Amino acid sequence: MCVERSMKLSTIVILVGVVFLFIPIPPIATIIGIVTILAGVALRALTDK
């Protein structure tokens, strides 16, 4: 059950990162979007067993 919750959280984090990529403040939004996507991928990698 903990793994399922973490996977849902990582999916949400990745989706938030993708949304940030489309915000029209290029340098800030792009950096935040990429960092957020990487955090989601790392979260998924660490919690997926």
A tleap script that builds the chain and sets N, CA, C and O, in Angstrom:
source leaprc.protein.ff14SB
mol = sequence {
  NMET CYS VAL GLU ARG SER MET LYS LEU SER
  THR ILE VAL ILE LEU VAL GLY VAL VAL PHE
  LEU PHE ILE PRO ILE PRO PRO ILE ALA THR
  ILE ILE GLY ILE VAL THR ILE LEU ALA GLY
  VAL ALA LEU ARG ALA LEU THR ASP CLYS
}
set mol.1.N position { 0.816 -1.185 0.000 }
set mol.1.CA position { 0.000 0.000 0.000 }
set mol.1.C position { 0.872 1.266 0.000 }
set mol.1.O position { 0.528 2.246 -0.660 }
set mol.2.N position { 1.975 1.256 0.718 }
set mol.2.CA position { 2.887 2.400 0.729 }
set mol.2.C position { 3.495 2.610 -0.652 }
set mol.2.O position { 3.671 3.747 -1.090 }
set mol.3.N position { 3.814 1.522 -1.334 }
set mol.3.CA position { 4.424 1.630 -2.654 }
set mol.3.C position { 3.436 2.276 -3.621 }
set mol.3.O position { 3.830 3.114 -4.432 }
set mol.4.N position { 2.146 1.896 -3.549 }
set mol.4.CA position { 1.148 2.474 -4.438 }
set mol.4.C position { 1.013 3.968 -4.206 }
set mol.4.O position { 0.914 4.734 -5.164 }
set mol.5.N position { 1.007 4.390 -2.960 }
set mol.5.CA position { 0.882 5.816 -2.652 }
set mol.5.C position { 2.091 6.581 -3.175 }
set mol.5.O position { 1.933 7.677 -3.713 }
set mol.6.N position { 3.282 6.037 -3.033 }
set mol.6.CA position { 4.494 6.693 -3.510 }
set mol.6.C position { 4.502 6.791 -5.029 }
set mol.6.O position { 4.946 7.796 -5.584 }
set mol.7.N position { 4.018 5.767 -5.696 }
set mol.7.CA position { 3.974 5.801 -7.151 }
set mol.7.C position { 2.999 6.867 -7.615 }
set mol.7.O position { 3.265 7.553 -8.602 }
set mol.8.N position { 1.882 7.021 -6.933 }
set mol.8.CA position { 0.939 8.066 -7.286 }
set mol.8.C position { 1.567 9.434 -7.059 }
set mol.8.O position { 1.392 10.338 -7.876 }
set mol.9.N position { 2.289 9.595 -5.973 }
set mol.9.CA position { 2.953 10.860 -5.686 }
set mol.9.C position { 3.985 11.177 -6.752 }
set mol.9.O position { 4.075 12.319 -7.201 }
set mol.10.N position { 4.763 10.192 -7.164 }
set mol.10.CA position { 5.783 10.434 -8.185 }
set mol.10.C position { 5.140 10.817 -9.518 }
set mol.10.O position { 5.675 11.655 -10.244 }
set mol.11.N position { 4.008 10.216 -9.843 }
set mol.11.CA position { 3.307 10.566 -11.078 }
set mol.11.C position { 2.830 12.013 -11.024 }
set mol.11.O position { 2.943 12.745 -12.007 }
set mol.12.N position { 2.301 12.422 -9.883 }
set mol.12.CA position { 1.848 13.806 -9.716 }
set mol.12.C position { 3.024 14.765 -9.839 }
set mol.12.O position { 2.909 15.809 -10.481 }
set mol.13.N position { 4.150 14.421 -9.231 }
set mol.13.CA position { 5.334 15.284 -9.294 }
set mol.13.C position { 5.810 15.426 -10.742 }
set mol.13.O position { 6.155 16.526 -11.173 }
set mol.14.N position { 5.831 14.339 -11.486 }
set mol.14.CA position { 6.245 14.388 -12.894 }
set mol.14.C position { 5.281 15.258 -13.704 }
set mol.14.O position { 5.718 16.060 -14.530 }
set mol.15.N position { 3.988 15.106 -13.476 }
set mol.15.CA position { 3.005 15.905 -14.204 }
set mol.15.C position { 3.125 17.392 -13.884 }
set mol.15.O position { 2.980 18.234 -14.770 }
set mol.16.N position { 3.387 17.713 -12.629 }
set mol.16.CA position { 3.603 19.124 -12.251 }
set mol.16.C position { 4.810 19.680 -12.984 }
set mol.16.O position { 4.787 20.821 -13.445 }
set mol.17.N position { 5.854 18.888 -13.095 }
set mol.17.CA position { 7.040 19.319 -13.829 }
set mol.17.C position { 6.750 19.593 -15.296 }
set mol.17.O position { 7.264 20.554 -15.869 }
set mol.18.N position { 5.927 18.747 -15.901 }
set mol.18.CA position { 5.556 18.956 -17.311 }
set mol.18.C position { 4.750 20.242 -17.452 }
set mol.18.O position { 4.940 20.986 -18.414 }
set mol.19.N position { 3.856 20.510 -16.510 }
set mol.19.CA position { 3.073 21.751 -16.544 }
set mol.19.C position { 3.998 22.967 -16.444 }
set mol.19.O position { 3.805 23.954 -17.153 }
set mol.20.N position { 4.996 22.897 -15.571 }
set mol.20.CA position { 5.938 24.010 -15.432 }
set mol.20.C position { 6.665 24.304 -16.745 }
set mol.20.O position { 7.013 25.454 -17.011 }
set mol.21.N position { 6.895 23.285 -17.562 }
set mol.21.CA position { 7.597 23.506 -18.827 }
set mol.21.C position { 6.806 24.401 -19.783 }
set mol.21.O position { 7.388 25.033 -20.664 }
set mol.22.N position { 5.475 24.458 -19.611 }
set mol.22.CA position { 4.637 25.246 -20.520 }
set mol.22.C position { 4.289 26.627 -19.968 }
set mol.22.O position { 3.580 27.385 -20.630 }
set mol.23.N position { 4.767 26.972 -18.780 }
set mol.23.CA position { 4.529 28.301 -18.228 }
set mol.23.C position { 5.423 29.292 -18.973 }
set mol.23.O position { 6.613 29.036 -19.156 }
set mol.24.N position { 4.857 30.424 -19.403 }
set mol.24.CA position { 5.625 31.341 -20.260 }
set mol.24.C position { 6.635 32.240 -19.530 }
set mol.24.O position { 6.725 33.432 -19.826 }
set mol.25.N position { 7.377 31.692 -18.601 }
set mol.25.CA position { 8.495 32.402 -17.969 }
set mol.25.C position { 9.710 31.523 -18.230 }
set mol.25.O position { 10.124 30.771 -17.347 }
set mol.26.N position { 10.287 31.602 -19.420 }
set mol.26.CA position { 11.250 30.607 -19.876 }
set mol.26.C position { 12.363 30.191 -18.920 }
set mol.26.O position { 12.453 29.001 -18.618 }
set mol.27.N position { 13.210 31.078 -18.426 }
set mol.27.CA position { 14.346 30.538 -17.661 }
set mol.27.C position { 13.928 29.902 -16.343 }
set mol.27.O position { 14.441 28.848 -15.967 }
set mol.28.N position { 13.003 30.536 -15.647 }
set mol.28.CA position { 12.610 30.033 -14.321 }
set mol.28.C position { 11.759 28.773 -14.444 }
set mol.28.O position { 12.042 27.761 -13.802 }
set mol.29.N position { 10.722 28.839 -15.267 }
set mol.29.CA position { 9.807 27.711 -15.388 }
set mol.29.C position { 10.487 26.480 -15.975 }
set mol.29.O position { 10.187 25.358 -15.568 }
set mol.30.N position { 11.391 26.674 -16.916 }
set mol.30.CA position { 12.092 25.544 -17.524 }
set mol.30.C position { 12.971 24.846 -16.497 }
set mol.30.O position { 12.983 23.618 -16.415 }
set mol.31.N position { 13.700 25.623 -15.719 }
set mol.31.CA position { 14.569 25.022 -14.695 }
set mol.31.C position { 13.743 24.302 -13.644 }
set mol.31.O position { 14.059 23.171 -13.275 }
set mol.32.N position { 12.681 24.948 -13.154 }
set mol.32.CA position { 11.821 24.311 -12.144 }
set mol.32.C position { 11.161 23.063 -12.720 }
set mol.32.O position { 11.053 22.045 -12.037 }
set mol.33.N position { 10.718 23.138 -13.979 }
set mol.33.CA position { 10.081 21.979 -14.613 }
set mol.33.C position { 11.022 20.793 -14.728 }
set mol.33.O position { 10.645 19.665 -14.410 }
set mol.34.N position { 12.237 21.042 -15.177 }
set mol.34.CA position { 13.216 19.951 -15.336 }
set mol.34.C position { 13.580 19.357 -13.975 }
set mol.34.O position { 13.652 18.137 -13.827 }
set mol.35.N position { 13.809 20.219 -12.985 }
set mol.35.CA position { 14.154 19.731 -11.644 }
set mol.35.C position { 13.003 18.924 -11.056 }
set mol.35.O position { 13.226 17.890 -10.425 }
set mol.36.N position { 11.771 19.391 -11.261 }
set mol.36.CA position { 10.605 18.684 -10.729 }
set mol.36.C position { 10.434 17.326 -11.401 }
set mol.36.O position { 10.137 16.335 -10.733 }
set mol.37.N position { 10.618 17.275 -12.709 }
set mol.37.CA position { 10.514 15.993 -13.423 }
set mol.37.C position { 11.589 15.020 -12.931 }
set mol.37.O position { 11.309 13.844 -12.702 }
set mol.38.N position { 12.815 15.516 -12.770 }
set mol.38.CA position { 13.890 14.647 -12.270 }
set mol.38.C position { 13.598 14.161 -10.855 }
set mol.38.O position { 13.902 13.017 -10.519 }
set mol.39.N position { 13.013 15.019 -10.025 }
set mol.39.CA position { 12.646 14.607 -8.668 }
set mol.39.C position { 11.574 13.516 -8.714 }
set mol.39.O position { 11.628 12.566 -7.933 }
set mol.40.N position { 10.615 13.641 -9.611 }
set mol.40.CA position { 9.579 12.619 -9.755 }
set mol.40.C position { 10.134 11.294 -10.240 }
set mol.40.O position { 9.736 10.232 -9.762 }
set mol.41.N position { 11.052 11.360 -11.188 }
set mol.41.CA position { 11.679 10.139 -11.690 }
set mol.41.C position { 12.521 9.480 -10.592 }
set mol.41.O position { 12.511 8.258 -10.443 }
set mol.42.N position { 13.246 10.299 -9.828 }
set mol.42.CA position { 14.049 9.754 -8.727 }
set mol.42.C position { 13.142 9.138 -7.661 }
set mol.42.O position { 13.444 8.073 -7.123 }
set mol.43.N position { 12.048 9.800 -7.365 }
set mol.43.CA position { 11.100 9.268 -6.379 }
set mol.43.C position { 10.542 7.932 -6.842 }
set mol.43.O position { 10.409 6.996 -6.053 }
set mol.44.N position { 10.219 7.852 -8.123 }
set mol.44.CA position { 9.693 6.597 -8.661 }
set mol.44.C position { 10.757 5.507 -8.623 }
set mol.44.O position { 10.453 4.361 -8.294 }
set mol.45.N position { 12.006 5.850 -8.956 }
set mol.45.CA position { 13.090 4.864 -8.968 }
set mol.45.C position { 13.384 4.353 -7.556 }
set mol.45.O position { 13.670 3.171 -7.365 }
set mol.46.N position { 13.313 5.238 -6.585 }
set mol.46.CA position { 13.616 4.842 -5.207 }
set mol.46.C position { 12.492 4.039 -4.565 }
set mol.46.O position { 12.748 3.204 -3.698 }
set mol.47.N position { 11.253 4.282 -4.978 }
set mol.47.CA position { 10.129 3.605 -4.337 }
set mol.47.C position { 9.631 2.404 -5.125 }
set mol.47.O position { 8.860 1.605 -4.592 }
set mol.48.N position { 10.047 2.254 -6.379 }
set mol.48.CA position { 9.621 1.115 -7.188 }
set mol.48.C position { 10.521 -0.076 -6.906 }
set mol.48.O position { 11.730 -0.017 -7.131 }
set mol.49.N position { 9.932 -1.150 -6.416 }
set mol.49.CA position { 10.733 -2.326 -6.062 }
set mol.49.C position { 10.325 -3.525 -6.865 }
set mol.49.O position { 10.894 -4.604 -6.696 }
savepdb mol mol.pdb
quit
